[in-house]
Amino acid sequence: MIKIKEMPYSEKYDKVMDNMKFDESFIFPFLQKHLGDQAIGEVKVVWQEGFKNIPEEANVGEKYEIAYGNWIWLAKSIYSFIRKRMGEDGIKKFEQAEVEALIKKDNSPALLFVKIIRLISPGIAFSMTCKQMGYQFQWLTPFSVTELTRHRGVFDIPQCKILDFSDTDDLCFIGCQSTYPLWVAKQFKVSMKWNRREKSCTCTLTPLNLKYSSVKK
């Protein structure tokens, strides 16, 4: 097992809150474009019905767990809402909007540095990307990195935290197994493949040598 720096609960909590804000930043424009302002109001009502208050006196671990549950509700309810109003074609359009938003969001100097390294040594750049993902994705679910070389990274998820919640197959099959691979292929030149077994999963990363086609606008 490869040792990766452990993310503290305080940062996990911040990550959940940041990702909820990020989700709103592309969900609301998407709804306005395709369904109008009324749809935004309807979704806000749905979210408020399922969100739980986070007590100020709660410790950071408890805050993270409540915030995580709120994020799960936000994500699974928006998939349900869009499917009901726009069908599976709407889900595909929503996925495309999320990929484009993720690419715009992750445009940091660190990413530019990795791109420069990739020109010199693709293997080192790939290893750096895997290590970064191994840290950044800890807010999503517990996992271990069982393999990490310049050509392959393997993340083992014994019990997916997302699947501990009901009705979260959309988050798994659309979010993790489709949207994220599209994003990391385009942004990081990395292939991401998932192998789910009930509530456990293995994520395998390999360098993407072939030129990846751009996300259609």
C-alpha angles and dihedrals in degrees: 000000000000116000114234124183108265118240112230120233091248090062093042089055091049090049093053092049092046092050092051089054089046091051091052090049093066101022095062095049089046092052093045092051097048106025108017135241094301090066090057090056092048092051092048089055091051091049094049090051091058103034119102123212117249110225114227090222093056117108118249093259091055091046090053093051093050093045090048090054089050090051091050090052092048093050100043094043093052091053089050093047095050094045090051094048102033107018126222091317087061090052090055091050090048091051090052090051091051093050091051091048092050091051092051091045096052101054099120131148087252090061091050089051091053090050089054091048089049089061090055101034119004090187095057091045090052092050091049091051092050092050091049091050089046088061102035096049094055091096089065102056142330114271142150129229105232098174134022124168135139088271107036142026125189125194116192117205109189095182118011111223091209091058092053084078124073124254095014100129089110090059089051103041098033104025104036103023100039115015098043094048090051090050099046091044092054098037104033104021090238130134113226119195127178131205111191122195109185101295097345126079145182122215117200121194125194132168113270105227098173118079108262116225115242123255109267116244 
